[in-house]
Amino acid sequence: MATGKQPIIPLLSRFVRLQFAPVMIGPVVLGTAAAWYLAKAFSPALFVLALVGSVSLLLAANAIDDVYDQINGVDETADRLFPKEFPGWKPITRGAMTLRSGFAVSGALYALSILIGLYLSLVVGWLALGIAVPGMLLSYFYTAPPLKLDYRGLGLGEASILLSFGPIPSLGAFYVLAGRVALLPAVLAISTGLLTVNVLLMHDLIFYEPYRQSGKRSLAVVLGAERTQALVWGSTFLAYLIVFGLVASGEIPDASLLCVVALPLYLWSRARIPEGVPPPVAFGTRTTRTFIHTFAFTVLLAAGLALG
């Protein structure tokens, strides 16, 4: 799999972007909190299975994304434009992993998610897999042909991220634990999905020039840096507005407003970056801070919901 002296565990961790696992953990925890709030339902074993299946799907998606970005020339362009010490280097591009190995790792992770989905379908009901399948398809065709959603310039990639990191895993966790479907966990998780899209938008601004040159027309490339950041402000406002609206309508308890505690983290994510910092590094900093805000918001929202 690897060439040279790259240790296998750190290499795989970098390849699947393990550090971003919390963006999937968040909506699963939110769906779990909704199951407790609406049905007083919780099973440690089922929760762990839902969590492992969802995180495995995320890691599979990250892996196949790198494979097809390499095939489509995106990562080679980025590697040519960025310094060799740039922290965002990709294992396949740098020769530490082959395309064949990349496909194998992604396939194994997808297989694990499917197996868990099949088991949960037998234990809980067929919708356990039925809810997961759209997320699997969206994650694969995000960069894979023939759909290549994130290459179209129509916001399709961002829409798939909103669904795959919001309503789908939240509703899936709720169904696995409560044994039924409900609208609330899906609606509430739109807020988390919006904030996760913000992480993606900041990430795509890091690679703005490589994406533009290689024809990957993600929404950040179409809009440009200024309008993309305005969109981030707007979607963050909408995420908080959804929570306030659900509290005001009595759908969720007042304790759900605990998520407001995360607001200073968002303001921190938008803080001015010192002059002279190269745009990829500056947007890398914003990506990390936006990621921290998203996870904190979701966990605090889940905690407030469960306590209520």
ZAMARGU-4260 file (C-alpha; in steps of 0.2 Angstrom, whole numbers, plus 5000, padded with zeros to 4 digits):
<rodrens>
0) 5000/5000/5000 | 5013/5013/5005 | 5030/5017/4998 | 5045/5023/5007 | 5045/5022/5026
5) 5027/5029/5029 | 5020/5021/5045 | 5003/5013/5039 | 4992/5020/5053 | 4997/5039/5051
10) 4996/5036/5032 | 4978/5029/5033 | 4973/5042/5045 | 4979/5056/5034 | 4971/5048/5018
15) 4954/5046/5026 | 4955/5063/5035 | 4951/5055/5052 | 4952/5072/5060 | 4936/5077/5053
20) 4926/5062/5060 | 4917/5074/5073 | 4907/5081/5058 | 4898/5065/5057 | 4898/5061/5076
25) 4889/5077/5079 | 4873/5073/5069 | 4872/5055/5075 | 4873/5062/5093 | 4859/5074/5089
30) 4848/5060/5082 | 4852/5050/5098 | 4847/5065/5109 | 4831/5067/5099 | 4827/5049/5102
35) 4829/5051/5120 | 4818/5068/5120 | 4804/5061/5110 | 4804/5042/5115 | 4815/5040/5130
40) 4824/5027/5119 | 4842/5023/5121 | 4853/5007/5118 | 4872/5008/5120 | 4875/4994/5108
45) 4863/5001/5094 | 4871/5019/5097 | 4889/5012/5094 | 4883/5002/5079 | 4875/5018/5071
50) 4890/5028/5076 | 4903/5016/5068 | 4892/5014/5053 | 4891/5033/5050 | 4909/5037/5053
55) 4914/5022/5042 | 4904/5030/5028 | 4912/5047/5031 | 4929/5040/5030 | 4925/5030/5014
60) 4918/5046/5006 | 4934/5055/5011 | 4945/5041/5003 | 4935/5040/4987 | 4935/5059/4986
65) 4954/5059/4986 | 4955/5045/4973 | 4944/5054/4960 | 4952/5071/4964 | 4968/5062/4959
70) 4961/5054/4944 | 4953/5071/4938 | 4969/5080/4941 | 4964/5091/4955 | 4977/5085/4968
75) 4991/5085/4955 | 4987/5104/4952 | 4987/5108/4970 | 5003/5099/4973 | 5011/5109/4959
80) 5005/5125/4966 | 5007/5123/4984 | 5024/5121/4994 | 5030/5104/4997 | 5029/5107/5015
85) 5010/5112/5014 | 5001/5102/5028 | 4987/5097/5016 | 4997/5085/5005 | 4988/5070/4999
90) 4996/5052/5000 | 4991/5046/4983 | 4998/5062/4975 | 5014/5061/4985 | 5017/5043/4980
95) 5014/5036/4997 | 4999/5026/4991 | 4993/5019/4975 | 4976/5022/4967 | 4972/5004/4968
100) 4975/5005/4987 | 4964/5020/4988 | 4950/5011/4980 | 4953/4996/4991 | 4952/5006/5007
105) 4937/5016/5002 | 4928/4999/4997 | 4932/4991/5013 | 4925/5006/5023 | 4909/5006/5012
110) 4907/4987/5015 | 4908/4990/5034 | 4894/5003/5033 | 4884/4992/5022 | 4886/4977/5034
115) 4881/4987/5049 | 4866/4994/5040 | 4861/4976/5035 | 4862/4970/5053 | 4853/4985/5060
120) 4839/4982/5046 | 4837/4964/5053 | 4837/4970/5071 | 4827/4986/5070 | 4819/4987/5053
125) 4823/4989/5034 | 4823/5008/5035 | 4839/5007/5045 | 4848/5003/5028 | 4835/5013/5018
130) 4839/5029/5026 | 4858/5026/5024 | 4858/5021/5006 | 4855/5039/5000 | 4869/5045/5010
135) 4880/5032/5003 | 4876/5036/4985 | 4878/5055/4988 | 4895/5052/4997 | 4901/5042/4982
140) 4895/5052/4968 | 4901/5068/4976 | 4917/5067/4965 | 4914/5050/4956 | 4908/5049/4938
145) 4896/5050/4930 | 4887/5062/4942 | 4903/5071/4949 | 4891/5082/4960 | 4905/5094/4966
150) 4911/5097/4948 | 4895/5104/4941 | 4895/5122/4948 | 4877/5120/4953 | 4879/5118/4972
155) 4875/5100/4971 | 4890/5095/4980 | 4886/5107/4994 | 4868/5101/4994 | 4874/5083/4996
160) 4885/5087/5011 | 4870/5096/5019 | 4860/5081/5018 | 4874/5068/5022 | 4880/5077/5037
165) 4863/5083/5044 | 4846/5075/5041 | 4852/5058/5035 | 4863/5053/5049 | 4852/5061/5062
170) 4836/5053/5056 | 4846/5036/5054 | 4852/5037/5072 | 4834/5042/5078 | 4826/5027/5069
175) 4839/5014/5075 | 4836/5019/5093 | 4817/5024/5093 | 4811/5011/5080 | 4801/5024/5071
180) 4804/5039/5060 | 4800/5057/5065 | 4801/5074/5057 | 4810/5083/5071 | 4827/5075/5070
185) 4828/5078/5052 | 4823/5096/5053 | 4834/5100/5068 | 4849/5093/5059 | 4847/5105/5045
190) 4856/5117/5056 | 4871/5105/5058 | 4871/5102/5039 | 4872/5120/5035 | 4886/5123/5047
195) 4895/5108/5040 | 4893/5115/5022 | 4902/5131/5030 | 4917/5120/5034 | 4917/5113/5016
200) 4916/5131/5009 | 4931/5137/5019 | 4940/5121/5014 | 4937/5124/4996 | 4944/5141/4997
205) 4960/5134/5003 | 4961/5125/4986 | 4952/5139/4976 | 4966/5140/4963 | 4969/5122/4960
210) 4950/5119/4959 | 4948/5133/4946 | 4963/5127/4935 | 4957/5109/4935 | 4939/5112/4932
215) 4932/5107/4949 | 4918/5120/4950 | 4913/5119/4968 | 4902/5132/4975 | 4916/5142/4982
220) 4925/5143/4965 | 4909/5149/4957 | 4905/5162/4970 | 4923/5168/4974 | 4930/5171/4991
225) 4920/5187/4996 | 4903/5180/4991 | 4907/5163/4999 | 4911/5171/5015 | 4895/5181/5014
230) 4886/5164/5012 | 4894/5157/5027 | 4887/5171/5037 | 4870/5169/5030 | 4869/5150/5033
235) 4876/5152/5051 | 4862/5164/5054 | 4849/5152/5047 | 4856/5138/5057 | 4853/5147/5073
240) 4837/5154/5067 | 4830/5136/5065 | 4834/5132/5083 | 4826/5148/5089 | 4811/5144/5078
245) 4809/5126/5085 | 4811/5133/5103 | 4798/5147/5100 | 4785/5134/5092 | 4788/5122/5107
250) 4795/5108/5097 | 4811/5107/5107 | 4814/5113/5125 | 4821/5130/5130 | 4837/5121/5135
255) 4841/5118/5117 | 4847/5136/5117 | 4862/5130/5125 | 4869/5129/5108 | 4871/5148/5108
260) 4886/5146/5120 | 4895/5141/5104 | 4892/5158/5095 | 4909/5165/5102 | 4918/5151/5093
265) 4909/5156/5076 | 4915/5175/5079 | 4932/5168/5083 | 4932/5158/5066 | 4928/5175/5057
270) 4942/5185/5066 | 4954/5194/5055 | 4969/5184/5049 | 4985/5194/5051 | 4991/5203/5035
275) 5004/5194/5024 | 4997/5176/5028 | 4995/5167/5011 | 4977/5164/5007 | 4978/5145/5008
280) 4985/5146/5025 | 4972/5159/5030 | 4958/5149/5024 | 4965/5134/5032 | 4964/5143/5049
285) 4946/5148/5046 | 4942/5130/5041 | 4949/5123/5057 | 4940/5136/5067 | 4923/5134/5058
290) 4925/5115/5061 | 4927/5118/5079 | 4912/5129/5080 | 4901/5116/5070 | 4905/5102/5082
295) 4903/5113/5098 | 4886/5119/5091 | 4879/5102/5087 | 4885/5094/5104 | 4878/5108/5114
300) 4861/5107/5104 | 4861/5089/5108 | 4865/5091/5126 | 4851/5104/5128 | 4838/5093/5119
305) 4842/5078/5130 | 4842/5088/5146 | 4825/5096/5141
</rodrens>
